[in-house]
Amino acid sequence: MNIQEYFARISYNESCKDADLQTLTVIFQHHIRAIPFENLSMHCGEPIELDLQATYNKIVRKNRGGWCLETNHLLFWALQELGYDVCILGGNSYEPAEKTYTAEMNHILLKVVIKGNPYIVDAGFGGAYQMWQPLMLISGKDQPQTPGIFRFTEDNGNWYFEKVKRKHYIPEQSVPFTDTPYAGNIRKIYTFTLKPRHINDFQELNTYLQVSPDNILQKKSICTLQTTEGVYGLVGWTFTEMKYNYTEDMDLMQITTLTDEEVEKTLKDKFSMVLENKLVP
């Protein structure tokens, strides 16, 4: 595994002499714009190994993406190589349908400490809830970014991560709508503690997600990628292109239903991905 090869994969060609916030931010943005959040292996009949070498080969050498366990694990390795003080944390994602957080830890995120200040870095949530810059780990402070306003709140050692929702404008529809039907303008994303984790703590989860028919990753083939203006999303046969801040407090959403042939072409054109095995959306 070679850091220069990783840099080539994410099209990063600047100097990285200093393990500072500015360098972290630029590397992170290159990472999320080059490496899709995707679970397509599950829908191509490919097993997902939670092993750094396997993840590196898949994402860096085969030009694929991965889910949080893969893309954040790769980022963790890269930041360690560059001399950052970084550790893995575990999170429990929010289930809007159940209106509760998952009982089991099902998400991986990173904490990076720079000059004594802790930041949360997470390249593995995908879609419209993907941060675009490292976020200061501070409770109750609004942190505006292009995708929206993010916020952490802390209660008795438990941290909660959320985003202020914006309206979506879909040209085919006459009335703008917010992204979730329930009331309030806050979208809860996940909760976590600051207990350091090891990648092996997620081995059971990695296996479970690939065999359990109940989880969203089994039910839907998902591929999302951040762009300079917004985000691309391919869920099943539905391709969505979102442009942030189309007008004030509103994102533009264009939705297309694809054929099987168009799915393959879209993966190549929009996500720079060619799959080795046949995808069953």
C-alpha positions in Angstrom: 0.0 0.0 0.0 1.4 3.3 -1.1 0.2 6.8 -0.1 1.2 8.2 -3.5 -1.0 5.6 -5.1 -3.9 6.7 -2.8 -3.2 10.3 -3.7 -3.4 9.5 -7.4 -6.8 7.7 -6.8 -8.3 10.8 -5.2 -6.5 13.2 -7.7 -4.6 14.9 -4.9 -1.3 16.4 -6.0 -0.5 19.1 -3.5 2.1 19.1 -0.8 1.3 17.4 2.5 4.2 18.4 4.6 2.1 19.4 7.5 -0.5 17.4 9.3 -2.7 20.5 9.7 -6.4 21.3 9.4 -6.0 22.8 5.9 -4.3 19.8 4.5 -6.8 17.5 6.2 -9.7 19.4 4.7 -8.3 19.3 1.1 -7.5 15.6 1.3 -11.0 14.9 2.7 -12.7 16.8 0.0 -10.7 14.9 -2.7 -11.6 11.6 -1.0 -15.4 12.2 -0.9 -15.4 13.5 -4.5 -13.4 10.5 -5.9 -14.6 7.6 -3.8 -18.3 6.8 -3.9 -20.3 5.6 -0.9 -21.6 2.3 -2.4 -22.7 -1.2 -1.4 -22.7 -2.6 -5.0 -20.6 -5.6 -4.0 -23.5 -7.0 -2.1 -25.6 -6.7 -5.3 -22.9 -8.2 -7.5 -22.4 -11.3 -5.5 -19.0 -10.2 -4.2 -18.1 -10.7 -0.5 -16.9 -7.6 1.4 -13.8 -8.3 3.5 -13.0 -6.0 6.4 -9.3 -6.1 5.8 -7.2 -3.0 5.1 -5.3 -4.6 2.2 -8.5 -5.9 0.6 -10.1 -2.5 1.0 -7.1 -0.7 -0.4 -7.1 -3.1 -3.5 -10.8 -2.6 -4.0 -10.9 1.2 -3.7 -7.5 2.3 -4.8 -6.5 -0.3 -7.4 -9.9 -1.3 -8.8 -11.3 2.2 -8.7 -14.3 1.2 -6.6 -16.1 2.9 -3.6 -17.3 1.3 -0.4 -19.6 1.6 2.6 -18.5 3.4 5.8 -16.5 0.4 7.1 -14.3 0.5 4.0 -14.0 4.2 3.0 -13.4 5.4 6.5 -11.0 2.6 7.2 -9.0 3.6 4.1 -9.1 7.3 5.2 -7.9 6.3 8.7 -4.9 4.5 7.2 -4.0 7.4 5.0 -4.3 10.0 7.8 -2.1 7.8 10.0 0.5 7.5 7.2 0.5 11.3 7.1 1.2 11.7 10.8 -2.3 12.7 12.0 -3.5 11.9 15.5 -6.5 9.9 14.4 -8.7 7.2 16.0 -11.8 5.2 15.0 -15.1 5.7 16.7 -18.3 3.7 16.5 -21.8 5.2 15.9 -25.4 4.2 15.9 -27.4 5.6 13.0 -30.9 7.1 13.3 -33.8 5.1 11.7 -36.4 7.7 10.6 -39.1 5.0 10.2 -38.6 3.7 13.7 -37.9 7.2 15.1 -35.0 5.8 17.1 -31.3 5.1 16.9 -30.1 1.5 16.2 -29.5 -0.6 19.3 -26.3 -2.0 17.8 -23.3 0.0 16.7 -23.5 0.2 12.8 -21.3 3.1 11.7 -17.6 3.9 11.7 -16.3 7.5 11.9 -13.0 9.1 12.7 -11.8 11.6 15.4 -8.7 13.7 14.4 -7.0 15.9 17.0 -5.0 18.9 15.6 -3.2 21.2 18.0 -5.3 19.9 20.9 -8.6 20.5 19.1 -10.8 17.4 18.2 -12.5 17.2 14.8 -14.9 14.6 13.5 -14.1 13.3 10.0 -16.6 11.0 8.3 -16.3 10.1 4.6 -18.8 7.2 4.9 -22.3 8.5 5.3 -23.0 9.4 1.7 -25.9 11.2 0.1 -27.2 14.5 1.3 -26.0 13.9 4.9 -22.3 13.7 4.0 -20.2 16.4 5.6 -17.8 18.3 3.2 -15.3 19.4 5.7 -14.0 18.2 9.1 -16.3 19.3 11.9 -15.2 20.7 15.2 -16.3 18.4 18.0 -18.1 21.0 20.0 -21.6 20.7 21.5 -24.5 23.0 20.4 -22.6 25.0 17.8 -24.1 25.4 14.3 -21.4 24.6 11.7 -22.7 25.7 8.2 -21.2 24.0 5.2 -22.4 23.9 1.5 -24.6 20.7 2.1 -26.3 22.5 5.1 -25.9 23.3 8.7 -24.4 20.5 10.8 -24.5 20.3 14.6 -23.3 18.1 17.5 -24.9 18.0 20.9 -23.5 16.1 23.8 -25.4 14.6 26.7 -23.7 12.6 29.4 -20.9 11.3 27.2 -23.2 10.6 24.3 -22.8 12.7 21.2 -25.6 13.3 18.7 -25.0 14.4 15.1 -27.7 16.2 13.1 -28.3 18.4 10.1 -30.8 21.2 9.5 -33.0 20.2 6.6 -33.5 22.2 3.4 -36.4 22.1 0.9 -36.0 20.3 -2.3 -37.1 21.7 -5.7 -38.0 19.0 -8.3 -38.8 20.7 -11.7 -41.5 18.2 -12.5 -43.4 19.0 -9.3 -45.2 22.2 -8.5 -44.7 22.2 -4.8 -41.2 22.1 -3.1 -40.9 19.4 -0.4 -38.6 18.7 2.5 -36.7 15.5 2.4 -38.6 13.7 5.1 -42.3 13.6 5.8 -42.2 14.0 9.6 -42.3 17.3 11.3 -39.4 19.6 12.3 -36.5 20.8 10.3 -33.8 18.7 12.1 -32.6 15.4 10.6 -30.9 13.2 13.2 -28.0 11.3 11.6 -26.3 9.2 14.3 -25.1 9.1 17.9 -21.6 8.0 19.1 -19.3 8.1 22.1 -15.6 8.9 22.2 -14.5 5.4 23.1 -11.7 4.5 20.7 -12.5 1.4 18.5 -10.5 -1.0 16.4 -11.6 -2.2 13.0 -12.0 -5.7 14.4 -14.9 -4.4 16.5 -16.8 -4.1 13.3 -16.2 -7.6 11.9 -19.4 -9.0 13.2 -21.3 -6.0 11.8 -19.6 -6.4 8.4 -20.8 -10.1 8.2 -24.3 -9.3 9.5 -25.0 -6.5 7.0 -24.1 -8.9 4.1 -26.5 -11.7 5.3 -29.4 -9.9 7.1 -32.3 -9.4 4.7 -33.8 -6.6 6.9 -31.2 -3.9 6.5 -31.4 -1.1 4.0 -28.1 -2.1 2.3 -29.6 -5.5 1.5 -32.9 -4.0 0.2 -31.3 -1.3 -2.0 -28.3 -1.0 -4.2 -26.8 2.4 -3.4 -24.1 4.5 -4.9 -23.6 8.1 -4.1 -20.8 10.6 -4.8 -20.2 14.1 -3.8 -19.6 16.6 -6.6 -18.3 20.2 -6.5 -21.9 21.4 -6.5 -23.9 18.8 -4.8 -24.3 15.0 -4.9 -25.1 12.2 -7.4 -27.2 9.3 -6.1 -28.0 6.0 -7.8 -30.5 3.9 -5.8 -31.8 0.8 -7.7 -32.7 2.2 -11.1 -33.2 5.8 -9.9 -30.6 8.4 -10.6 -30.8 11.6 -8.7 -28.6 14.7 -9.2 -28.8 17.2 -6.4 -27.4 20.7 -6.7 -27.1 22.5 -3.3 -28.4 26.0 -2.7 -30.1 26.2 -6.0 -32.1 29.1 -4.4 -32.0 30.2 -0.8 -32.6 27.3 1.5 -33.6 25.1 -1.4 -31.7 22.3 -3.3 -32.4 21.4 -6.9 -33.2 17.7 -7.4 -33.4 16.1 -10.8 -34.6 12.5 -10.8 -34.3 10.0 -13.7 -35.4 6.3 -13.9 -32.9 4.3 -15.8 -32.9 1.0 -17.8 -30.4 -1.8 -16.9 -28.1 -0.6 -19.7 -28.3 3.0 -18.5 -27.4 1.9 -15.0 -24.1 0.5 -16.3 -23.4 3.6 -18.4 -24.3 6.0 -15.4 -21.9 4.1 -13.1 -19.1 4.6 -15.7 -20.0 8.3 -16.7 -21.0 9.7 -13.3 -19.1 7.5 -10.8 -16.1 6.5 -12.9 -16.8 2.9 -12.0 -16.8 -0.3 -14.1 -18.0 -3.4 -12.2 -16.3 -6.8 -12.6 -19.5 -8.7 -11.9 -23.1 -8.1 -13.0 -25.0 -5.7 -10.8 -28.6 -6.7 -10.0 -30.1 -3.3 -9.0 
